[in-house]
Amino acid sequence: MTTRRLAKAAEAIRETVASTVLFELRDPRVKNVTILNAEAAPDMRTAKVYVSIMGTPKEQSLCMHGLESAKGFIQAKLADRLQTRYTPVLTFVLDPAVKKSIEASRLLREVLPPPVEEDEDSDSEELSDDTDDSTESG
């Protein structure tokens, strides 16, 4: 399969999984999930779906179990959408990149000083002084 076709299939997998998780799953364990990316194998028999789950490690674990339980339902929706010879067997992978970037941002805010805001009154005074000078000379 060509790389362009594989990329389109991976995007279709990501869209289908995201909409199924968001709108059709009724499992209370599956919440605060963001589908980040999908990678399809060249033979389209397997696919990795990268997810980000906000919450405690226990909530993340529960959510991953919920996703594994709903795997068959999600694959059935995927089979309707893709219409290929083989429906990819999904593997959910927890991607900690989003949580790491939030933590890095928090650490940078602690270390770096806050930006200095200029006082608006001093700017308006300078402008009014300039306008007074121009009216006196004219």
SULKACOR-V469752 format. One line per field, one symbol per residue. ss: DSSP state (H for helix, E for strand, C for the rest). A space follows every 10 residues. Layout:
ss: ???
//
This chain:
ss: CCHHHHHHHH HHHHHHHHHH HHHHCCCCCC CCEEEEEEEE CCCCCEEEEE EEECCCHHHH HHHHHHHHHC HHHHHHHHHH HHCCCCCCEE EEEECCHHHH HHHHHHHHHH HCCCCCCCCH HHHHHHHHHH HHHHHHHC
//
